[in-house]
Amino acid sequence: MLVWMMAAALIVLLILLMMSYRANGKLKEEVRMLKEILEVREKTVENLQASRVAVKDVIENFSRHAEVMALVEEGKSIEEVAHALDLPTNKVELIIKFDKIKKDHGTL
C-alpha cells in the first residue's frame, strides 16, 4: 500500500513538474516578446529625438536665413558671416546651400 501511495505521489509530482516546465516555456516566450517590444520602443524614442533635433535645426536655419543671406549679398565670406552671427561655418554653408537649392527650383 505504501508503495502505491509513493507511486501516486511521484506521478502527481511529475505532472506538476511538467506543468511548471510548460508554464516556464510560455514565460520565456513572453519575456522574449517583451524584450523585442522594448527594443522597438527604444529605437522609436531615439528616432523621435533625432527628428526633434533635425526639426530644431531646420527652424533655426530658417530663422537665420535672412540674416545670413543679407550678409552674403553684402559680399561677406562664410567665415565673416559665421563670426558676425555667432554661427558655426558649417551652418552658414548649409543655409547658403539651402538658399541655392530654393533658387534653382524656383521656390520661395
N, C-alpha and C positions, 0 to 999 in steps of 0.2 A: 504494500500500500504506500509506503514511504517513497519507494522508487517511482511510483506513478505520480505522486504529488510533485516530486522533484522534476520529473519529466514534463509535467504540465507547467510548472513554474518556469522551466527552461524554455519551453515553447512560447509562453507569454513574453518572456524577456527577449527572445529572438524577434517576435512580432513587433515589440516596442522598439527594438534596435533598428529594424527595417523601416518602420515608420519615421523614426528620427533621422535616418540616413536620407530618406526621400525628402523630408522637410528641409534638411540641410542643403540638399541639391537645389531645391527651389529658392532657398535664401541666397545661395551663391549666385544664382542666375539673376535674382533681383538686385543684388549688390553690384553685379557687373553692369546691369542696365542703368542703375543709378550713377555709377561712375561715368558711363558714356554720356548721360544727361548732364552731369556736372562739367564734363569736358566741353560739350557743346555750349553750355551756358558761359563758361569762361571765355571761349573763343568769341561768342557773341558780345560779351561785355568788352573785350579787347577791341573788337571791330567798331563797336559804338564809340568807344573812347577815341580811337583813331579818327573816326569820321567827325567827331566833335572837334578835334584839333584841326582837321582839314578845313572844316567849315569856318572855324575861327580865323584861320589863316586867310581864307578867301575873303571874309568880311573885312579883316584888317587891310588886306591888299586893296580892296575896293575903296575903303575909306581914305587911303593914302594915294590912290591913283592920280587924282587931280593935282595934288602937290608934287608928286614925282614927275609927272609929265610936264608941268609948268616949268620946273627947273631944267628938265632935259631940253625943252624947247628954247630956254634961255641959253643953251649951249654948255650947260654944266656936264661934267663927266659923271660916270656912275659913282665913282668914289666921292666926288664932291656932293652929289645928291644924297648919298648914304650918310655922309658926315653931317650935312645940313639938317637932315630929317631924323638923325639918330636911328638909322635902319641898317641892318646887315646888307652888304653889297649884293648878296645872292637874292635878297628880297626885292631890291631895286631892279635887278636884272629880270626877275620873274614878272614884275609889274610892267616893265618895258616890253618884254616878250608877249605878255597878255595883250597889251595895247596894240602891238603889231598884228597879232592874230585877229583882233577885233577889226582893225582897219582893213586887213587882207580879205576878210569875209564880209565886209560892209555892214557890220552890226554896230549897235551903239554900246 
